[in-house]
Amino acid sequence: MSRSSSIERSTRETKVSVDLDIDGSGKFDVTCDIQFLKHMTETLARYAGFDLRMDASGDNDHHIIEDAAITLGKALRQAMGDAPIQRMGTAIVPMDDALVMSSLDLVDRPYADVDLPDPIYTHYMRSLAMSAGMTIHIVVIRGFDEHHIVEAAFKATGKALAAALSPRGTELSTKDREVIG
């Protein structure tokens, strides 16, 4: 069964399309005028092992970044399907001066506690979490270079997603289970 999806989001402000294969090999083709967003999207895909094609354009950086995250989150949610997965993943990534942890749960209870020095990429991670239905915590353990901190967060989130999306034999939940005792 292929775990892939294609999503398009078109508003008065932006146009974003995403083709995602979460069982890919980390290949990407990202078209976006915001070079740092392009770099971070490619980084996330590489570290998650996703095959990703994304085209994002719009009227200003804030709208493009937000809608890219929303569209990617929806594509991720759709591609996951209903097959059992590990569901949770945590990764700690060093990048020069930065050390960042990302811990997430693909449980369909969206929540984001994101500690990043750049508000727009904090907003990106929150938008991604809300549209994917994931709980995510990103903690900056140390660092002073904002670029390194944000990039380490995207790498850690990619690695955490790779772990959480690993197939599992049975569903990992305590709901609807008979309690013995």
N, C-alpha and C positions, 0 to 999 in steps of 0.2 A: 504494500500500500504506500503510495507516494504521499509524503507530508509536504505539500506545497500549496501555494495560493497565489492569486493575482488580484490586486486591489487597486482601484483608482479613486482618487478624491479630487473633486473639482469644485471650487468655490469661486466667489467673486474676486477673492484675493490670491488664490494659489491653484496650481495643478500639480498633483503628485501621483505617480504610478509606481507600484512595487510588484515585482515578481520574486517570490521567495521559495526556496527549497531548503527546509531545515535539515535535510539529510545530505547536504551537498559536501563540497570539499573546500569551501572558503573562497570560491571565485566570485568576483563582483564586477559590476559595471555601473558606476554611479555618475549621473550627469546632474550637476548642480553648480550654480555660480558662486555659492558660498564655499570657498575652498576648505575651511576648517570643518564645516558640516560634511562635506564630501570625504575628507580624511577620516573623521570620526565614524561615519557610516561604513566606510570600507574596513576600518579597524574592527568594529563590532562584528561585521560579517566574517572577517578572517578568523578572529578568536572564537567565534561561535561555531565555525565550520559551515556557515550558511552559504548557499549560492544565492546571490542577490543582484537584482537589477533594479535600479531606482532612477527615476527622472523627477526632479523637483524644480519648480519655477514659481515665481510669484512677485507680488508688489513690494515686499520688504523682508529683511532678514528674519524678523520675529515670526511673521506668518509662515514663511517657508520652513523654518526650523520646527515650529510647532506642528504644522501639518505633515511634515516628513515623519515625525515621531508618531503621530496619530495613525497615519497610513501604515507604517511599519508595524505598529502594535496590532492593528486589525488584521494585517496579513499573518502575523505570528499566531494570533488567536485562532484564525481560520485553519492555518496549516497544521496546528497541533492535533486537531481532530479529537477523538474520544478514546484512543488507545491509551492504556496505562503508561505513565512515565514516572521517572524518579521524582519529579515535581519540584524538588528543592535543590538549589545549588549555591555554593559559596566559593568565592575565589578572592585571594589577596594577590595584588600585582604590584611589584616595585617598578618604578621607572625613574631612574636617576635619583633626584631628591624626593620624589613622591612615593608614598606607599598607601594604597587604597584598597579597601575591601568592598565587594559587592555581594550581597546575600539576597536571594530571591526565592519566591514560592509562586508557582504557576497554579494557584488554587482558585482563581476566579473571585478573589476578594481584593480588588484593587486598593493599594495603599502605597505611598511613596514617602520615605524619609531620606532625603538626598542632601548631602553635605558637600556642595561643590562651590568653588569660589566665583564661578561665572553664572549669574542668575539665569541666563538664557539656556544653558545646558542643564541646570537644575530643572527648569521648566520642561526641557526636552525629555528628561528621564521620568518626570511626573506624567507627562502626556503619553509616553510609551507605556508606562505601567497602567494607567487608567484604561487605555484602549486595548491593551493585551489582557487585562484582568489579572494582573500580577501584583503581588506584594514585593516591594524592593526597598532595601536599605543600602545606602552607599555612605561609607564612613571614610573620611580622610584621616589616616593614622598619622601621617606627617607629610610635609612638603611645602615648598614655597613658590615654585614656578607654576603658575596657573595652567599653562599649556600641558605640562607634565601631569598635573593632578587630574585634569579632565580626561586626558588620553588614558591614563592608568585606570580611571573609572570605566571608560568604554571597553578597555581590554578585560578588566575584571568582570564586567557585566556579560561580555561575550563568553568568557570561560564559564561563568555561573550558568548561563543559558544552555551551553553545551551539556553541562552536567545534569541540569534539571530536565532537559528534553530527552535524555537517554531512555530508551524503551525499558519497560519493566513488565514482569509476568502478570502481576496483579495490581489493582489500584491501591494506592497508599492513602488510606483514610480510616478514621475511626468512626465515622458517621455510618448509621444503618448497620452496625455490627452488634451482634448479641454479646452482652457482657456476661462472663462466667464468674461466679463467685458468690 
